[in-house]
Amino acid sequence: MADTEIVRKPKAKPRVERPKLYKVILLNDDFTPRDFVVTVLCSVFRMTEDEASLVMLAAHRQGACVVAVYTREVAEMKAEEATDAGRSWGYPLAFTIERED
Ligand code: TYC
């Protein structure tokens, strides 16, 4: 047997960070028509009308409601697109994003 010993380097464990997730939150206001909120939720967040109605009503009653959770770039884009849709009709409809714990 050879008297040399093969010493293996310990394999570096690949450290893959899990991407941080962000909630898109719908805020209530007194002016945006309910049907318009539902339409925006359906088109931007690909919800069914039933799902969108539930989210709209939750925001209407509680003041705010989580719509969906995405990585940061996607959450920012969706919140901006949905807020812009309201603004283009003169409504104060607002979506914000918040880091998930
Ligand atoms: N509160 C609005 C109204 O009574 C409807 C509404 C619901 C607006 C949810 C925004 O996030 C919202 N017309």
Backbone and ligand atoms as CSV (ligand in chain L), in Angstrom:
chain,resi,resn,atom,element,x,y,z
A,1,MET,N,N,0.839,-1.202,0.000
A,1,MET,CA,C,0.000,0.000,0.000
A,1,MET,C,C,0.878,1.257,0.000
A,2,ALA,N,N,0.492,2.211,-0.759
A,2,ALA,CA,C,1.272,3.450,-0.821
A,2,ALA,C,C,1.201,4.172,0.516
A,3,ASP,N,N,2.301,4.810,0.900
A,3,ASP,CA,C,2.270,5.483,2.194
A,3,ASP,C,C,1.857,6.964,2.094
A,4,THR,N,N,1.352,7.304,0.940
A,4,THR,CA,C,0.810,8.675,0.841
A,4,THR,C,C,-0.682,8.612,1.140
A,5,GLU,N,N,-1.100,9.608,1.793
A,5,GLU,CA,C,-2.521,9.636,2.165
A,5,GLU,C,C,-3.232,10.742,1.390
A,6,ILE,N,N,-4.328,10.376,0.845
A,6,ILE,CA,C,-5.089,11.405,0.119
A,6,ILE,C,C,-5.968,12.126,1.135
A,7,VAL,N,N,-5.714,13.410,1.257
A,7,VAL,CA,C,-6.540,14.196,2.185
A,7,VAL,C,C,-7.512,15.008,1.344
A,8,ARG,N,N,-8.747,14.665,1.507
A,8,ARG,CA,C,-9.745,15.409,0.703
A,8,ARG,C,C,-10.090,16.722,1.387
A,9,LYS,N,N,-10.191,17.721,0.508
A,9,LYS,CA,C,-10.635,19.029,1.033
A,9,LYS,C,C,-12.093,18.894,1.395
A,10,PRO,N,N,-12.499,19.407,2.531
A,10,PRO,CA,C,-13.934,19.343,2.818
A,10,PRO,C,C,-14.713,20.112,1.747
A,11,LYS,N,N,-15.757,19.460,1.258
A,11,LYS,CA,C,-16.539,20.113,0.187
A,11,LYS,C,C,-17.228,21.346,0.745
A,12,ALA,N,N,-17.078,22.441,0.021
A,12,ALA,CA,C,-17.780,23.661,0.444
A,12,ALA,C,C,-19.268,23.428,0.229
A,13,LYS,N,N,-20.026,23.680,1.270
A,13,LYS,CA,C,-21.471,23.488,1.167
A,13,LYS,C,C,-22.064,24.678,0.405
A,14,PRO,N,N,-22.726,24.419,-0.696
A,14,PRO,CA,C,-23.283,25.572,-1.418
A,14,PRO,C,C,-24.346,26.267,-0.584
A,15,ARG,N,N,-24.131,27.537,-0.354
A,15,ARG,CA,C,-25.104,28.289,0.462
A,15,ARG,C,C,-25.996,29.090,-0.461
A,16,VAL,N,N,-27.184,28.594,-0.680
A,16,VAL,CA,C,-28.129,29.291,-1.550
A,16,VAL,C,C,-29.110,30.030,-0.667
A,17,GLU,N,N,-29.049,31.345,-0.753
A,17,GLU,CA,C,-29.966,32.153,0.062
A,17,GLU,C,C,-31.374,32.057,-0.517
A,18,ARG,N,N,-32.326,31.866,0.361
A,18,ARG,CA,C,-33.708,31.878,-0.099
A,18,ARG,C,C,-34.099,33.338,-0.374
A,19,PRO,N,N,-34.716,33.627,-1.528
A,19,PRO,CA,C,-35.033,35.037,-1.798
A,19,PRO,C,C,-36.022,35.587,-0.765
A,20,LYS,N,N,-35.821,36.833,-0.379
A,20,LYS,CA,C,-36.750,37.442,0.574
A,20,LYS,C,C,-38.078,37.693,-0.138
A,21,LEU,N,N,-39.147,37.567,0.606
A,21,LEU,CA,C,-40.470,37.725,-0.006
A,21,LEU,C,C,-41.150,38.983,0.507
A,22,TYR,N,N,-41.958,39.555,-0.376
A,22,TYR,CA,C,-42.651,40.811,-0.046
A,22,TYR,C,C,-44.145,40.669,-0.312
A,23,LYS,N,N,-44.937,41.200,0.646
A,23,LYS,CA,C,-46.393,41.186,0.492
A,23,LYS,C,C,-46.819,42.419,-0.291
A,24,VAL,N,N,-47.750,42.248,-1.196
A,24,VAL,CA,C,-48.398,43.403,-1.822
A,24,VAL,C,C,-49.692,43.628,-1.042
A,25,ILE,N,N,-49.860,44.862,-0.556
A,25,ILE,CA,C,-51.003,45.176,0.307
A,25,ILE,C,C,-51.910,46.209,-0.357
A,26,LEU,N,N,-53.179,45.887,-0.376
A,26,LEU,CA,C,-54.197,46.797,-0.920
A,26,LEU,C,C,-54.726,47.671,0.219
A,27,LEU,N,N,-54.729,48.993,-0.005
A,27,LEU,CA,C,-55.214,49.919,1.027
A,27,LEU,C,C,-56.613,50.411,0.671
A,28,ASN,N,N,-57.456,50.522,1.667
A,28,ASN,CA,C,-58.804,51.043,1.423
A,28,ASN,C,C,-58.752,52.548,1.218
A,29,ASP,N,N,-59.740,53.061,0.493
A,29,ASP,CA,C,-59.971,54.511,0.423
A,29,ASP,C,C,-61.462,54.702,0.256
A,30,ASP,N,N,-61.906,55.959,0.335
A,30,ASP,CA,C,-63.358,56.213,0.302
A,30,ASP,C,C,-63.895,56.498,-1.097
A,31,PHE,N,N,-63.046,56.502,-2.099
A,31,PHE,CA,C,-63.475,57.003,-3.409
A,31,PHE,C,C,-63.464,55.981,-4.543
A,32,THR,N,N,-62.501,55.080,-4.534
A,32,THR,CA,C,-62.403,54.143,-5.669
A,32,THR,C,C,-63.615,53.205,-5.673
A,33,PRO,N,N,-64.323,53.101,-6.807
A,33,PRO,CA,C,-65.477,52.198,-6.853
A,33,PRO,C,C,-65.061,50.731,-6.625
A,34,ARG,N,N,-65.904,50.014,-5.935
A,34,ARG,CA,C,-65.594,48.603,-5.624
A,34,ARG,C,C,-65.333,47.785,-6.882
A,35,ASP,N,N,-66.183,47.985,-7.898
A,35,ASP,CA,C,-66.021,47.203,-9.140
A,35,ASP,C,C,-64.664,47.462,-9.783
A,36,PHE,N,N,-64.205,48.702,-9.667
A,36,PHE,CA,C,-62.905,49.031,-10.269
A,36,PHE,C,C,-61.790,48.294,-9.536
A,37,VAL,N,N,-61.869,48.243,-8.208
A,37,VAL,CA,C,-60.845,47.525,-7.425
A,37,VAL,C,C,-60.815,46.055,-7.854
A,38,VAL,N,N,-61.993,45.475,-8.016
A,38,VAL,CA,C,-62.075,44.056,-8.420
A,38,VAL,C,C,-61.453,43.857,-9.804
A,39,THR,N,N,-61.748,44.772,-10.720
A,39,THR,CA,C,-61.189,44.668,-12.076
A,39,THR,C,C,-59.666,44.718,-12.051
A,40,VAL,N,N,-59.118,45.632,-11.260
A,40,VAL,CA,C,-57.651,45.756,-11.178
A,40,VAL,C,C,-57.049,44.492,-10.565
A,41,LEU,N,N,-57.666,43.981,-9.516
A,41,LEU,CA,C,-57.136,42.767,-8.872
A,41,LEU,C,C,-57.140,41.596,-9.859
A,42,CYS,N,N,-58.214,41.488,-10.643
A,42,CYS,CA,C,-58.294,40.391,-11.623
A,42,CYS,C,C,-57.212,40.537,-12.683
A,43,SER,N,N,-57.021,41.757,-13.190
A,43,SER,CA,C,-56.098,41.875,-14.319
A,43,SER,C,C,-54.637,41.877,-13.884
A,44,VAL,N,N,-54.309,42.547,-12.782
A,44,VAL,CA,C,-52.889,42.623,-12.394
A,44,VAL,C,C,-52.452,41.378,-11.614
A,45,PHE,N,N,-53.347,40.855,-10.778
A,45,PHE,CA,C,-52.943,39.735,-9.910
A,45,PHE,C,C,-53.546,38.400,-10.344
A,46,ARG,N,N,-54.170,38.403,-11.535
A,46,ARG,CA,C,-54.706,37.167,-12.118
A,46,ARG,C,C,-55.627,36.409,-11.154
A,47,MET,N,N,-56.484,37.167,-10.472
A,47,MET,CA,C,-57.447,36.534,-9.554
A,47,MET,C,C,-58.755,36.270,-10.289
A,48,THR,N,N,-59.516,35.333,-9.763
A,48,THR,CA,C,-60.880,35.179,-10.265
A,48,THR,C,C,-61.695,36.322,-9.667
A,49,GLU,N,N,-62.886,36.538,-10.213
A,49,GLU,CA,C,-63.729,37.622,-9.695
A,49,GLU,C,C,-64.131,37.358,-8.240
A,50,ASP,N,N,-64.351,36.090,-7.907
A,50,ASP,CA,C,-64.726,35.748,-6.521
A,50,ASP,C,C,-63.574,36.053,-5.560
A,51,GLU,N,N,-62.368,35.655,-5.945
A,51,GLU,CA,C,-61.193,35.924,-5.091
A,51,GLU,C,C,-60.999,37.431,-4.935
A,52,ALA,N,N,-61.082,38.144,-6.054
A,52,ALA,CA,C,-60.867,39.590,-6.032
A,52,ALA,C,C,-61.920,40.289,-5.168
A,53,SER,N,N,-63.161,39.817,-5.238
A,53,SER,CA,C,-64.230,40.428,-4.424
A,53,SER,C,C,-63.947,40.236,-2.942
A,54,LEU,N,N,-63.461,39.047,-2.573
A,54,LEU,CA,C,-63.155,38.788,-1.151
A,54,LEU,C,C,-62.031,39.697,-0.656
A,55,VAL,N,N,-60.994,39.852,-1.484
A,55,VAL,CA,C,-59.853,40.699,-1.090
A,55,VAL,C,C,-60.312,42.162,-0.996
A,56,MET,N,N,-61.087,42.608,-1.990
A,56,MET,CA,C,-61.574,43.996,-1.984
A,56,MET,C,C,-62.403,44.253,-0.723
A,57,LEU,N,N,-63.312,43.323,-0.397
A,57,LEU,CA,C,-64.170,43.511,0.782
A,57,LEU,C,C,-63.361,43.504,2.081
A,58,ALA,N,N,-62.337,42.646,2.140
A,58,ALA,CA,C,-61.486,42.610,3.343
A,58,ALA,C,C,-60.781,43.950,3.522
A,59,ALA,N,N,-60.253,44.514,2.423
A,59,ALA,CA,C,-59.583,45.827,2.522
A,59,ALA,C,C,-60.601,46.903,2.899
A,60,HIS,N,N,-61.769,46.835,2.289
A,60,HIS,CA,C,-62.832,47.814,2.560
A,60,HIS,C,C,-63.211,47.800,4.048
A,61,ARG,N,N,-63.307,46.614,4.631
A,61,ARG,CA,C,-63.754,46.495,6.026
A,61,ARG,C,C,-62.637,46.715,7.028
A,62,GLN,N,N,-61.427,46.233,6.701
A,62,GLN,CA,C,-60.326,46.270,7.692
A,62,GLN,C,C,-59.348,47.410,7.460
A,63,GLY,N,N,-59.441,48.043,6.277
A,63,GLY,CA,C,-58.506,49.135,5.986
A,63,GLY,C,C,-57.373,48.706,5.073
A,64,ALA,N,N,-57.037,47.426,5.081
A,64,ALA,CA,C,-55.956,46.920,4.225
A,64,ALA,C,C,-56.072,45.406,4.136
A,65,CYS,N,N,-55.507,44.851,3.067
A,65,CYS,CA,C,-55.521,43.387,2.933
A,65,CYS,C,C,-54.335,42.936,2.081
A,66,VAL,N,N,-53.699,41.854,2.478
A,66,VAL,CA,C,-52.613,41.285,1.678
A,66,VAL,C,C,-53.213,40.669,0.411
A,67,VAL,N,N,-52.648,41.052,-0.728
A,67,VAL,CA,C,-53.157,40.547,-2.007
A,67,VAL,C,C,-52.377,39.306,-2.442
A,68,ALA,N,N,-51.042,39.378,-2.350
A,68,ALA,CA,C,-50.193,38.278,-2.811
A,68,ALA,C,C,-48.779,38.496,-2.288
A,69,VAL,N,N,-47.948,37.462,-2.444
A,69,VAL,CA,C,-46.561,37.529,-1.964
A,69,VAL,C,C,-45.630,37.173,-3.127
A,70,TYR,N,N,-44.605,37.999,-3.335
A,70,TYR,CA,C,-43.677,37.800,-4.449
A,70,TYR,C,C,-42.253,38.143,-4.006
A,71,THR,N,N,-41.298,37.897,-4.885
A,71,THR,CA,C,-39.952,38.447,-4.673
A,71,THR,C,C,-40.056,39.966,-4.835
A,72,ARG,N,N,-39.016,40.684,-4.374
A,72,ARG,CA,C,-39.129,42.147,-4.302
A,72,ARG,C,C,-39.430,42.826,-5.642
A,73,GLU,N,N,-38.699,42.446,-6.689
A,73,GLU,CA,C,-38.900,43.115,-7.982
A,73,GLU,C,C,-40.325,42.912,-8.490
A,74,VAL,N,N,-40.810,41.693,-8.363
A,74,VAL,CA,C,-42.167,41.401,-8.865
A,74,VAL,C,C,-43.195,42.153,-8.016
A,75,ALA,N,N,-43.015,42.148,-6.692
A,75,ALA,CA,C,-43.955,42.855,-5.805
A,75,ALA,C,C,-43.987,44.344,-6.145
A,76,GLU,N,N,-42.811,44.937,-6.372
A,76,GLU,CA,C,-42.752,46.372,-6.713
A,76,GLU,C,C,-43.467,46.651,-8.033
A,77,MET,N,N,-43.222,45.794,-9.023
A,77,MET,CA,C,-43.845,46.002,-10.339
A,77,MET,C,C,-45.354,45.897,-10.269
A,78,LYS,N,N,-45.836,44.880,-9.563
A,78,LYS,CA,C,-47.296,44.668,-9.476
A,78,LYS,C,C,-47.964,45.811,-8.718
A,79,ALA,N,N,-47.344,46.234,-7.595
A,79,ALA,CA,C,-47.930,47.317,-6.790
A,79,ALA,C,C,-47.979,48.603,-7.615
A,80,GLU,N,N,-46.927,48.847,-8.394
A,80,GLU,CA,C,-46.878,50.068,-9.210
A,80,GLU,C,C,-47.911,50.003,-10.337
A,81,GLU,N,N,-47.968,48.852,-10.988
A,81,GLU,CA,C,-48.917,48.709,-12.103
A,81,GLU,C,C,-50.360,48.902,-11.625
A,82,ALA,N,N,-50.673,48.307,-10.464
A,82,ALA,CA,C,-52.045,48.390,-9.946
A,82,ALA,C,C,-52.366,49.806,-9.456
A,83,THR,N,N,-51.388,50.459,-8.820
A,83,THR,CA,C,-51.606,51.833,-8.353
A,83,THR,C,C,-51.762,52.776,-9.551
A,84,ASP,N,N,-50.949,52.560,-10.593
A,84,ASP,CA,C,-51.038,53.386,-11.814
A,84,ASP,C,C,-52.389,53.226,-12.504
A,85,ALA,N,N,-52.935,52.008,-12.464
A,85,ALA,CA,C,-54.239,51.767,-13.100
A,85,ALA,C,C,-55.294,52.659,-12.444
A,86,GLY,N,N,-55.253,52.770,-11.118
A,86,GLY,CA,C,-56.197,53.656,-10.419
A,86,GLY,C,C,-55.940,55.111,-10.767
A,87,ARG,N,N,-54.673,55.495,-10.747
A,87,ARG,CA,C,-54.319,56.902,-11.011
A,87,ARG,C,C,-54.777,57.324,-12.403
A,88,SER,N,N,-54.668,56.424,-13.374
A,88,SER,CA,C,-55.040,56.792,-14.749
A,88,SER,C,C,-56.547,57.063,-14.876
A,89,TRP,N,N,-57.325,56.602,-13.907
A,89,TRP,CA,C,-58.760,56.899,-13.888
A,89,TRP,C,C,-59.083,57.981,-12.845
A,90,GLY,N,N,-58.076,58.543,-12.240
A,90,GLY,CA,C,-58.297,59.609,-11.251
A,90,GLY,C,C,-58.690,59.082,-9.874
A,91,TYR,N,N,-58.434,57.807,-9.610
A,91,TYR,CA,C,-58.776,57.227,-8.299
A,91,TYR,C,C,-57.538,57.151,-7.398
A,92,PRO,N,N,-57.749,57.271,-6.085
A,92,PRO,CA,C,-56.599,57.222,-5.164
A,92,PRO,C,C,-56.215,55.801,-4.740
A,93,LEU,N,N,-56.649,54.812,-5.512
A,93,LEU,CA,C,-56.357,53.408,-5.204
A,93,LEU,C,C,-54.852,53.225,-4.960
A,94,ALA,N,N,-54.515,52.576,-3.843
A,94,ALA,CA,C,-53.085,52.445,-3.517
A,94,ALA,C,C,-52.721,51.036,-3.052
A,95,PHE,N,N,-51.574,50.599,-3.533
A,95,PHE,CA,C,-50.986,49.319,-3.127
A,95,PHE,C,C,-49.599,49.618,-2.581
A,96,THR,N,N,-49.231,48.965,-1.489
A,96,THR,CA,C,-47.875,49.127,-0.962
A,96,THR,C,C,-47.243,47.735,-0.866
A,97,ILE,N,N,-45.937,47.714,-0.592
A,97,ILE,CA,C,-45.321,46.412,-0.349
A,97,ILE,C,C,-44.653,46.418,1.024
A,98,GLU,N,N,-44.556,45.238,1.598
A,98,GLU,CA,C,-43.982,45.090,2.939
A,98,GLU,C,C,-43.221,43.771,2.995
A,99,ARG,N,N,-42.040,43.800,3.544
A,99,ARG,CA,C,-41.217,42.599,3.658
A,99,ARG,C,C,-41.900,41.575,4.577
A,100,GLU,N,N,-41.907,40.329,4.133
A,100,GLU,CA,C,-42.520,39.279,4.956
A,100,GLU,C,C,-41.514,38.835,6.022
A,101,ASP,N,N,-41.989,38.571,7.235
A,101,ASP,CA,C,-41.070,38.162,8.325
A,101,ASP,C,C,-40.472,36.782,8.076
L,1,TYC,N1,N,-64.070,51.800,0.068
L,1,TYC,C1,C,-64.348,51.907,-1.354
L,1,TYC,C2,C,-65.791,52.313,-1.537
L,1,TYC,O1,O,-66.585,52.216,-0.628
L,1,TYC,C3,C,-64.085,50.584,-2.095
L,1,TYC,C4,C,-62.673,50.135,-1.920
L,1,TYC,C5,C,-62.408,48.870,-1.411
L,1,TYC,C6,C,-61.620,50.972,-2.263
L,1,TYC,C7,C,-61.111,48.444,-1.220
L,1,TYC,C8,C,-60.307,50.562,-2.072
L,1,TYC,O2,O,-58.790,48.883,-1.368
L,1,TYC,C9,C,-60.070,49.299,-1.558
L,1,TYC,N2,N,-66.129,52.746,-2.745
